[in-house]
Structures are given as C-alpha cells and as structure tokens.
Amino acid sequence: MLIIPNLDKRLIDFAKSLDASWIGAVPILPKAFCKEWDCHNNTIEYVEWYGGVRVIGYYFLEDTIRNDYIAILHSVVKTYNNKLIDITPFMDERTHNMFCICRNQIPNYAQQQISSY
C-alpha cells in the first residue's frame, strides 16, 4: 500500500541523497486545464499564463509493504508570493504531497522514479 509519508529522519535522509535543498508538504490546488500525470507540462503552461516559477523535485510515497520510500520526479509552481503549490490533479484526491526541491533545476526525465530507501 502506498501512502503520503510524514516527514521523518529517514525521509529527510532520502531527500538529501537526491541532493534536495528543501523538503516539506506542498498543497495540491489542481487547475481545470491540468492533466493528471503531466506535471511538467502543466507547470510550464501555468507559468506562461499566470507567472511564477516552475520548480523541479520529487514527491514521495511510502510503500508500507516493502517498508521503503519511492521518489517520483515532479514539478510544482512557486507563485509570485513565494508559495509552493502543486497544480496537477491526483486520482486519489490527496490534499498535499511531501515534496523536495532539487538543487539542480535541470529536468532529467531519464530517471523519473527512484525507489527504495
């Protein structure tokens, strides 16, 4: 079973291993034009229309059966007032993602999922 994890030392250490500069809960505020599983294009389009900055990082899920974390490459938006928001809808209607910001903001789509920690 996959769930949104709480911020704990293991998760912080995992984020650090991904060269994260920040980790925390980001609210999900889906926009009508956004498509599920298309976060990178969703954020690019949002920034073109409304401003802000696209932020690349990973969101985390906890695999309670395997007792590890899964990091999934993801993009969110930093708004004009420096708030992070996740504009991509999720089928499970979650209200937030545990997200880390990558120091290197160059997208690397070759490695979209890093599993186990």
OpenMM code with the backbone's topology and positions (N, CA, C; nanometers):
from openmm import Vec3, app, unit

residues = "MET LEU ILE ILE PRO ASN LEU ASP LYS ARG LEU ILE ASP PHE ALA LYS SER LEU ASP ALA SER TRP ILE GLY ALA VAL PRO ILE LEU PRO LYS ALA PHE CYS LYS GLU TRP ASP CYS HIS ASN ASN THR ILE GLU TYR VAL GLU TRP TYR GLY GLY VAL ARG VAL ILE GLY TYR TYR PHE LEU GLU ASP THR ILE ARG ASN ASP TYR ILE ALA ILE LEU HIS SER VAL VAL LYS THR TYR ASN ASN LYS LEU ILE ASP ILE THR PRO PHE MET ASP GLU ARG THR HIS ASN MET PHE CYS ILE CYS ARG ASN GLN ILE PRO ASN TYR ALA GLN GLN GLN ILE SER SER TYR".split()
positions = [
    Vec3(0.0838, -0.1180, 0.0000),
    Vec3(0.0000, 0.0000, 0.0000),
    Vec3(0.0883, 0.1244, 0.0000),
    Vec3(0.0549, 0.2223, -0.0855),
    Vec3(0.1296, 0.3464, -0.0938),
    Vec3(0.0525, 0.4576, -0.0237),
    Vec3(0.1224, 0.5337, 0.0594),
    Vec3(0.0611, 0.6464, 0.1291),
    Vec3(0.1566, 0.7653, 0.1244),
    Vec3(0.1035, 0.8849, 0.1506),
    Vec3(0.1877, 1.0039, 0.1617),
    Vec3(0.2586, 0.9950, 0.2969),
    Vec3(0.3915, 0.9990, 0.2977),
    Vec3(0.4633, 0.9824, 0.4246),
    Vec3(0.4645, 1.1094, 0.5088),
    Vec3(0.4899, 1.0907, 0.6361),
    Vec3(0.5173, 1.2027, 0.7257),
    Vec3(0.6655, 1.2356, 0.7158),
    Vec3(0.6996, 1.3564, 0.7492),
    Vec3(0.8394, 1.3980, 0.7461),
    Vec3(0.9110, 1.3383, 0.8669),
    Vec3(1.0039, 1.2495, 0.8400),
    Vec3(1.0837, 1.1899, 0.9470),
    Vec3(1.2292, 1.1837, 0.9007),
    Vec3(1.3174, 1.1387, 0.9890),
    Vec3(1.4613, 1.1374, 0.9581),
    Vec3(1.4929, 1.0532, 0.8353),
    Vec3(1.4285, 0.9380, 0.8217),
    Vec3(1.4555, 0.8534, 0.7042),
    Vec3(1.4189, 0.9254, 0.5745),
    Vec3(1.3057, 0.9948, 0.5753),
    Vec3(1.2635, 1.0671, 0.4559),
    Vec3(1.3565, 1.1854, 0.4280),
    Vec3(1.3959, 1.2567, 0.5317),
    Vec3(1.4908, 1.3674, 0.5146),
    Vec3(1.6218, 1.3161, 0.4578),
    Vec3(1.6722, 1.2044, 0.5098),
    Vec3(1.7963, 1.1461, 0.4581),
    Vec3(1.7822, 1.1043, 0.3113),
    Vec3(1.6679, 1.0484, 0.2762),
    Vec3(1.6424, 1.0102, 0.1369),
    Vec3(1.6441, 1.1346, 0.0479),
    Vec3(1.5765, 1.2404, 0.0911),
    Vec3(1.5745, 1.3653, 0.0134),
    Vec3(1.7162, 1.4208, -0.0033),
    Vec3(1.7955, 1.4160, 0.1030),
    Vec3(1.9344, 1.4627, 0.0943),
    Vec3(2.0136, 1.3797, -0.0060),
    Vec3(1.9856, 1.2496, -0.0132),
    Vec3(2.0569, 1.1642, -0.1096),
    Vec3(2.0213, 1.2005, -0.2533),
    Vec3(1.9081, 1.2699, -0.2723),
    Vec3(1.8662, 1.3176, -0.4044),
    Vec3(1.9132, 1.4608, -0.4277),
    Vec3(1.9977, 1.5123, -0.3388),
    Vec3(2.0535, 1.6477, -0.3463),
    Vec3(1.9458, 1.7549, -0.3309),
    Vec3(1.8547, 1.7314, -0.2383),
    Vec3(1.7453, 1.8255, -0.2134),
    Vec3(1.7946, 1.9461, -0.1340),
    Vec3(1.7384, 2.0621, -0.1665),
    Vec3(1.7693, 2.1835, -0.0912),
    Vec3(1.6601, 2.2162, 0.0102),
    Vec3(1.5432, 2.1528, -0.0043),
    Vec3(1.4295, 2.1773, 0.0845),
    Vec3(1.3355, 2.0584, 0.0733),
    Vec3(1.2658, 2.0266, 0.1840),
    Vec3(1.1613, 1.9241, 0.1810),
    Vec3(1.0474, 1.9684, 0.2721),
    Vec3(0.9254, 1.9437, 0.2268),
    Vec3(0.8095, 1.9791, 0.3072),
    Vec3(0.6804, 1.9440, 0.2357),
    Vec3(0.5701, 1.9704, 0.3017),
    Vec3(0.4383, 1.9420, 0.2451),
    Vec3(0.3966, 2.0575, 0.1538),
    Vec3(0.3536, 2.0227, 0.0324),
    Vec3(0.3076, 2.1213, -0.0650),
    Vec3(0.1590, 2.0958, -0.0911),
    Vec3(0.0752, 2.1999, -0.0762),
    Vec3(-0.0681, 2.1805, -0.1001),
    Vec3(-0.0978, 2.1562, -0.2478),
    Vec3(-0.1942, 2.0708, -0.2727),
    Vec3(-0.2384, 2.0422, -0.4090),
    Vec3(-0.3625, 2.1265, -0.4367),
    Vec3(-0.3490, 2.2135, -0.5350),
    Vec3(-0.4577, 2.3023, -0.5775),
    Vec3(-0.4740, 2.2847, -0.7279),
    Vec3(-0.5380, 2.1750, -0.7710),
    Vec3(-0.5433, 2.1442, -0.9146),
    Vec3(-0.6169, 2.2509, -0.9943),
    Vec3(-0.5635, 2.2771, -1.1119),
    Vec3(-0.6252, 2.3733, -1.2033),
    Vec3(-0.7022, 2.2974, -1.3104),
    Vec3(-0.8097, 2.3585, -1.3607),
    Vec3(-0.9007, 2.2921, -1.4545),
    Vec3(-0.8312, 2.2445, -1.5821),
    Vec3(-0.7333, 2.3179, -1.6301),
    Vec3(-0.6663, 2.2813, -1.7557),
    Vec3(-0.5584, 2.1749, -1.7369),
    Vec3(-0.5247, 2.1413, -1.6135),
    Vec3(-0.4141, 2.0485, -1.5870),
    Vec3(-0.4578, 1.9036, -1.6029),
    Vec3(-0.3647, 1.8242, -1.6548),
    Vec3(-0.3897, 1.6822, -1.6755),
    Vec3(-0.3124, 1.5999, -1.5727),
    Vec3(-0.3758, 1.4944, -1.5268),
    Vec3(-0.3090, 1.4017, -1.4360),
    Vec3(-0.1878, 1.3407, -1.5071),
    Vec3(-0.0817, 1.3159, -1.4345),
    Vec3(0.0424, 1.2558, -1.4855),
    Vec3(0.1160, 1.3441, -1.5863),
    Vec3(0.0870, 1.4753, -1.5893),
    Vec3(0.1522, 1.5654, -1.6845),
    Vec3(0.2028, 1.6908, -1.6131),
    Vec3(0.2617, 1.6726, -1.4964),
    Vec3(0.3010, 1.7848, -1.4112),
    Vec3(0.3994, 1.8801, -1.4784),
    Vec3(0.4933, 1.8268, -1.5560),
    Vec3(0.5954, 1.9125, -1.6165),
    Vec3(0.5315, 2.0089, -1.7165),
    Vec3(0.4465, 1.9575, -1.8042),
    Vec3(0.3772, 2.0446, -1.8994),
    Vec3(0.2742, 2.1342, -1.8298),
    Vec3(0.2067, 2.0816, -1.7278),
    Vec3(0.1108, 2.1632, -1.6526),
    Vec3(0.1777, 2.2875, -1.5943),
    Vec3(0.2943, 2.2690, -1.5331),
    Vec3(0.3613, 2.3824, -1.4683),
    Vec3(0.4175, 2.4798, -1.5711),
    Vec3(0.4687, 2.4279, -1.6821),
    Vec3(0.5190, 2.5161, -1.7885),
    Vec3(0.4058, 2.6054, -1.8390),
    Vec3(0.2890, 2.5449, -1.8652),
    Vec3(0.1744, 2.6214, -1.9147),
    Vec3(0.1248, 2.7215, -1.8101),
    Vec3(0.1173, 2.6792, -1.6842),
    Vec3(0.0718, 2.7683, -1.5778),
    Vec3(0.1603, 2.8924, -1.5691),
    Vec3(0.2917, 2.8716, -1.5682),
    Vec3(0.3857, 2.9833, -1.5554),
    Vec3(0.3741, 3.0780, -1.6748),
    Vec3(0.3534, 3.0235, -1.7945),
    Vec3(0.3354, 3.1093, -1.9129),
    Vec3(0.2123, 3.1987, -1.8987),
    Vec3(0.1048, 3.1460, -1.8419),
    Vec3(-0.0210, 3.2205, -1.8309),
    Vec3(-0.0289, 3.3101, -1.7078),
    Vec3(0.0185, 3.2583, -1.5935),
    Vec3(-0.0052, 3.3277, -1.4673),
    Vec3(0.1208, 3.3797, -1.3985),
    Vec3(0.2366, 3.3428, -1.4484),
    Vec3(0.3611, 3.3837, -1.3845),
    Vec3(0.4032, 3.2852, -1.2769),
    Vec3(0.5065, 3.3218, -1.2062),
    Vec3(0.5648, 3.2314, -1.1080),
    Vec3(0.6831, 3.1587, -1.1686),
    Vec3(0.7269, 3.0553, -1.1018),
    Vec3(0.8446, 2.9793, -1.1445),
    Vec3(0.8150, 2.8308, -1.1326),
    Vec3(0.8546, 2.7557, -1.2326),
    Vec3(0.8453, 2.6094, -1.2253),
    Vec3(0.9572, 2.5589, -1.1347),
    Vec3(0.9242, 2.4679, -1.0438),
    Vec3(1.0220, 2.4108, -0.9508),
    Vec3(1.0230, 2.2596, -0.9698),
    Vec3(1.1436, 2.2048, -0.9929),
    Vec3(1.1596, 2.0620, -1.0184),
    Vec3(1.2103, 1.9933, -0.8921),
    Vec3(1.1534, 1.8774, -0.8645),
    Vec3(1.1961, 1.7986, -0.7492),
    Vec3(1.1336, 1.6608, -0.7546),
    Vec3(1.1056, 1.6060, -0.6380),
    Vec3(1.0437, 1.4745, -0.6270),
    Vec3(0.9324, 1.4807, -0.5234),
    Vec3(0.8250, 1.4072, -0.5500),
    Vec3(0.7294, 1.3839, -0.4418),
    Vec3(0.7482, 1.2406, -0.3952),
    Vec3(0.7108, 1.2173, -0.2705),
    Vec3(0.7399, 1.0899, -0.2056),
    Vec3(0.6127, 1.0146, -0.1708),
    Vec3(0.6219, 0.8848, -0.1864),
    Vec3(0.5203, 0.7927, -0.1384),
    Vec3(0.5898, 0.6915, -0.0493),
    Vec3(0.5152, 0.6365, 0.0440),
    Vec3(0.5688, 0.5329, 0.1314),
    Vec3(0.5055, 0.4006, 0.0928),
    Vec3(0.5891, 0.3021, 0.0666),
    Vec3(0.5429, 0.1670, 0.0376),
    Vec3(0.5435, 0.0919, 0.1703),
    Vec3(0.4258, 0.0777, 0.2304),
    Vec3(0.4175, 0.0170, 0.3629),
    Vec3(0.4416, -0.1334, 0.3601),
    Vec3(0.4261, -0.1956, 0.2449),
    Vec3(0.4515, -0.3395, 0.2342),
    Vec3(0.6015, -0.3663, 0.2304),
    Vec3(0.6734, -0.2878, 0.1503),
    Vec3(0.8189, -0.3054, 0.1385),
    Vec3(0.8961, -0.2244, 0.2411),
    Vec3(0.8248, -0.1379, 0.3141),
    Vec3(0.8866, -0.0529, 0.4152),
    Vec3(0.9974, 0.0350, 0.3565),
    Vec3(0.9664, 0.1015, 0.2455),
    Vec3(1.0610, 0.1959, 0.1888),
    Vec3(0.9858, 0.3137, 0.1285),
    Vec3(1.0619, 0.4093, 0.0788),
    Vec3(1.0048, 0.5274, 0.0144),
    Vec3(1.0277, 0.5202, -0.1353),
    Vec3(0.9394, 0.5852, -0.2081),
    Vec3(0.9515, 0.5978, -0.3527),
    Vec3(0.9522, 0.7468, -0.3837),
    Vec3(1.0482, 0.7911, -0.4647),
    Vec3(1.0553, 0.9308, -0.5077),
    Vec3(1.0183, 0.9367, -0.6548),
    Vec3(0.9280, 1.0275, -0.6893),
    Vec3(0.8808, 1.0407, -0.8263),
    Vec3(0.9106, 1.1821, -0.8745),
    Vec3(0.9842, 1.1920, -0.9863),
    Vec3(1.0178, 1.3216, -1.0434),
    Vec3(0.8903, 1.4011, -1.0652),
    Vec3(0.8925, 1.5292, -1.0260),
    Vec3(0.7691, 1.6072, -1.0250),
    Vec3(0.8011, 1.7557, -1.0370),
    Vec3(0.7076, 1.8320, -1.0897),
    Vec3(0.7199, 1.9776, -1.0962),
    Vec3(0.6022, 2.0421, -1.0255),
    Vec3(0.6317, 2.1493, -0.9521),
    Vec3(0.5297, 2.2306, -0.8877),
    Vec3(0.5554, 2.3759, -0.9275),
    Vec3(0.4728, 2.4670, -0.8775),
    Vec3(0.4867, 2.6091, -0.9093),
    Vec3(0.5196, 2.6870, -0.7827),
    Vec3(0.6151, 2.7784, -0.7954),
    Vec3(0.6399, 2.8779, -0.6907),
    Vec3(0.5692, 3.0045, -0.7375),
    Vec3(0.4692, 3.0476, -0.6627),
    Vec3(0.3869, 3.1611, -0.7023),
    Vec3(0.4618, 3.2930, -0.6825),
    Vec3(0.4011, 3.4010, -0.7296),
    Vec3(0.4615, 3.5333, -0.7182),
    Vec3(0.4876, 3.5728, -0.5729),
    Vec3(0.4137, 3.5152, -0.4783),
    Vec3(0.4358, 3.5463, -0.3365),
    Vec3(0.5157, 3.4358, -0.2653),
    Vec3(0.5948, 3.3598, -0.3439),
    Vec3(0.6892, 3.2582, -0.2921),
    Vec3(0.6236, 3.1409, -0.2214),
    Vec3(0.5005, 3.1078, -0.2565),
    Vec3(0.4330, 2.9885, -0.2041),
    Vec3(0.4472, 2.8769, -0.3070),
    Vec3(0.4731, 2.7563, -0.2589),
    Vec3(0.4751, 2.6395, -0.3471),
    Vec3(0.3350, 2.5816, -0.3549),
    Vec3(0.2895, 2.5535, -0.4774),
    Vec3(0.1613, 2.4860, -0.4967),
    Vec3(0.1788, 2.3765, -0.6010),
    Vec3(0.1075, 2.2696, -0.5825),
    Vec3(0.1056, 2.1592, -0.6779),
    Vec3(-0.0259, 2.1710, -0.7542),
    Vec3(-0.0179, 2.1991, -0.8842),
    Vec3(-0.1378, 2.2261, -0.9641),
    Vec3(-0.1881, 2.1030, -1.0385),
    Vec3(-0.1166, 1.9925, -1.0290),
    Vec3(-0.1528, 1.8705, -1.1008),
    Vec3(-0.2539, 1.7894, -1.0197),
    Vec3(-0.3643, 1.7484, -1.0826),
    Vec3(-0.4629, 1.6670, -1.0096),
    Vec3(-0.4133, 1.5237, -0.9878),
    Vec3(-0.4577, 1.4641, -0.8796),
    Vec3(-0.4264, 1.3243, -0.8490),
    Vec3(-0.5568, 1.2485, -0.8325),
    Vec3(-0.5627, 1.1291, -0.8861),
    Vec3(-0.6837, 1.0485, -0.8847),
    Vec3(-0.7344, 1.0222, -0.7425),
    Vec3(-0.6419, 1.0094, -0.6476),
    Vec3(-0.6831, 0.9784, -0.5103),
    Vec3(-0.7274, 1.1025, -0.4322),
    Vec3(-0.7280, 1.2173, -0.4976),
    Vec3(-0.7749, 1.3434, -0.4397),
    Vec3(-0.7020, 1.3819, -0.3115),
    Vec3(-0.5745, 1.3480, -0.3028),
    Vec3(-0.4953, 1.3883, -0.1859),
    Vec3(-0.4891, 1.5408, -0.1778),
    Vec3(-0.4624, 1.5930, -0.0617),
    Vec3(-0.4616, 1.7376, -0.0405),
    Vec3(-0.3217, 1.7979, -0.0410),
    Vec3(-0.2193, 1.7138, -0.0291),
    Vec3(-0.0808, 1.7626, -0.0307),
    Vec3(0.0124, 1.6505, -0.0747),
    Vec3(0.1320, 1.6891, -0.1145),
    Vec3(0.2401, 1.5956, -0.1422),
    Vec3(0.3589, 1.6339, -0.0563),
    Vec3(0.4304, 1.5327, -0.0068),
    Vec3(0.5587, 1.5589, 0.0554),
    Vec3(0.6564, 1.5723, -0.0616),
    Vec3(0.7209, 1.6874, -0.0740),
    Vec3(0.7965, 1.7241, -0.1933),
    Vec3(0.9332, 1.7776, -0.1529),
    Vec3(1.0353, 1.7466, -0.2339),
    Vec3(1.1667, 1.8072, -0.2124),
    Vec3(1.2072, 1.8821, -0.3390),
    Vec3(1.2748, 1.9934, -0.3193),
    Vec3(1.3263, 2.0743, -0.4298),
    Vec3(1.4676, 2.0282, -0.4615),
    Vec3(1.4928, 1.9983, -0.5883),
    Vec3(1.6275, 1.9608, -0.6327),
    Vec3(1.7141, 2.0857, -0.6453),
    Vec3(1.8391, 2.0765, -0.6008),
    Vec3(1.9320, 2.1882, -0.6188),
    Vec3(1.9518, 2.2166, -0.7675),
    Vec3(1.9676, 2.1109, -0.8452),
    Vec3(1.9842, 2.1217, -0.9892),
    Vec3(1.8449, 2.1262, -1.0513),
    Vec3(1.8085, 2.2373, -1.1077),
    Vec3(1.6748, 2.2548, -1.1641),
    Vec3(1.6669, 2.2168, -1.3121),
    Vec3(1.7639, 2.1388, -1.3580),
    Vec3(1.7605, 2.0892, -1.4958),
    Vec3(1.6850, 1.9569, -1.4958),
    Vec3(1.5746, 1.9482, -1.5725),
    Vec3(1.4956, 1.8242, -1.5696),
    Vec3(1.5716, 1.7061, -1.6271),
    Vec3(1.5677, 1.5942, -1.5559),
    Vec3(1.6290, 1.4701, -1.6024),
    Vec3(1.5187, 1.3654, -1.6092),
    Vec3(1.4527, 1.3577, -1.7247),
    Vec3(1.3389, 1.2683, -1.7392),
    Vec3(1.3803, 1.1226, -1.7532),
    Vec3(1.5083, 1.0966, -1.7694),
    Vec3(1.5563, 0.9592, -1.7842),
    Vec3(1.5327, 0.8795, -1.6551),
    Vec3(1.5405, 0.9477, -1.5416),
    Vec3(1.5245, 0.8789, -1.4138),
    Vec3(1.4045, 0.9384, -1.3415),
    Vec3(1.2861, 0.8980, -1.3816),
    Vec3(1.1646, 0.9573, -1.3291),
    Vec3(1.1238, 0.8994, -1.1947),
    Vec3(1.1684, 0.7810, -1.1629),
    Vec3(1.1313, 0.7224, -1.0341),
    Vec3(1.2541, 0.6607, -0.9710),
    Vec3(1.2751, 0.6910, -0.8458),
    Vec3(1.3827, 0.6284, -0.7694),
    Vec3(1.3134, 0.5581, -0.6547),
    Vec3(1.3260, 0.4299, -0.6496),
    Vec3(1.2539, 0.3554, -0.5492),
    Vec3(1.3529, 0.3022, -0.4484),
    Vec3(1.3086, 0.2902, -0.3302),
    Vec3(1.3772, 0.2291, -0.2163),
    Vec3(1.4709, 0.3228, -0.1443),
    Vec3(1.4462, 0.3288, -0.0183),
    Vec3(1.5373, 0.3930, 0.0756),
    Vec3(1.4970, 0.3445, 0.2120),
] * unit.nanometer
topology = app.Topology()
chain = topology.addChain("A")
for resn in residues:
    res = topology.addResidue(resn, chain)
    for name in ("N", "CA", "C"):
        topology.addAtom(name, app.Element.getBySymbol(name[0]), res)
